[in-house]
Amino acid sequence: MRMFVDMKISLKAAFLAFMMLTFSPAAALADEVSDAVHQLQLQWAVANYKTADDEKEAVFKALVDKASALSAKYADRAEPKVWEAIIRAGYAGAMGGMSSMFNAMPQMEQGRDLLLAAERIDPMTMNGAIYTTLGSFYYMVPGGFIGFGDDDKALAYLKKAVTVAPDDLDANYFMGDYWLDEKQYKKALPWFEKVLSLPDVAARPVYSVGRKAEAAEKLAKVKKKLHIK
């Protein structure tokens, strides 16, 4: 009888410990941050792939404000910083007219700084997204007196990205896009082909379709350059 009572007490203690772990403030915080970042991802996909060009700048501006608030609220977390950087890049790309000349580069600079800060917190967060995004920034932004662009840094970060996440849509896409930008069409070809062969990200359907459409378009351009039908 005593053994049975002791077993019940042990099971009860184990259950309580499990409940405390599962519903601890730290676990709840992790879920809260992850959920908020996921919402930013979904909203970014709609802004990027489903919004008319003449409406994108305003939509991205509102999204920047949301992302910035999340980064400030969870200053010790890497994920909000990564997505604020990505959204700022989208905002910069959506700018038109005179605003693009004066305001786009500061957005990219802020994005770069956010990514470097996120790297100091957790460089491996979100499947190597820091490396992928930094790589894309460094080859997309002009260098010299205009911006911080650096093709060598871009390639180094993208190589890290595909090492950390060899089957990630973005890591493969941006490696292909880097080589396309360099007019190295033979090197670009397999990366875009791989993007199209990878499974969709189930929780991000709009993004998956949009990214693969971009990869298909650029693969067609590469094949045309290589005279491949």
Long-range contacts (C-beta under 8 A, 24 or more apart in sequence): 29-74, 33-70, 33-74, 33-77, 33-79, 33-80, 34-79, 36-70, 36-80, 37-70, 37-79, 37-80, 37-83, 38-203, 40-66, 40-67, 40-70, 40-80, 40-83, 40-87, 41-83, 41-204, 41-207, 42-204, 42-206, 44-83, 44-86, 44-87, 44-90, 44-207, 45-204, 45-206, 45-207, 45-210, 46-206, 47-90, 48-90, 48-210, 49-206, 49-207, 49-209, 49-210, 50-206, 53-94, 56-90, 56-94, 57-91, 57-94, 57-95, 57-96, 57-99, 59-94, 60-87, 60-90, 60-91, 60-94, 61-91, 63-87, 63-90, 63-91, 64-88, 64-91, 64-107, 71-114, 76-121, 77-121, 78-118, 78-119, 78-121, 78-122, 78-125, 78-126, 78-130, 79-118, 79-125, 79-126, 81-114, 81-115, 81-117, 81-118, 81-121, 82-114, 82-115, 82-118, 82-125, 82-126, 82-129, 82-130, 82-133, 84-111, 84-114, 85-110, 85-111, 85-112, 85-114, 85-115, 85-118, 85-133, 85-137, 86-111, 86-129, 86-133, 88-114, 89-133, 89-136, 89-137, 89-140, 105-141, 105-146, 105-147, 108-137, 108-141, 108-147, 108-148, 109-147, 109-148, 111-137, 112-137, 112-148, 124-164, 127-164, 127-165, 127-168, 128-160, 128-161, 128-163, 128-164, 128-165, 128-168, 128-171, 129-170, 131-157, 131-158, 131-160, 131-161, 131-164, 131-171, 132-157, 132-158, 132-161, 132-165, 132-168, 132-170, 132-171, 132-174, 133-170, 135-160, 135-161, 135-174, 135-175, 135-178, 136-174, 136-177, 136-178, 139-177, 139-178, 139-181, 140-181, 151-182, 154-178, 167-198, 169-195, 169-198, 169-201, 169-208, 169-211, 169-212, 170-211, 172-198, 173-211, 173-214, 173-215, 176-215, 176-218, 176-219, 176-222, 177-218, 180-218, 180-221, 180-222, 185-222, 185-225, 185-226, 186-226, 188-218, 188-222, 189-219, 189-222, 189-223, 189-226, 189-228, 192-216, 192-218, 192-219, 192-222, 193-219
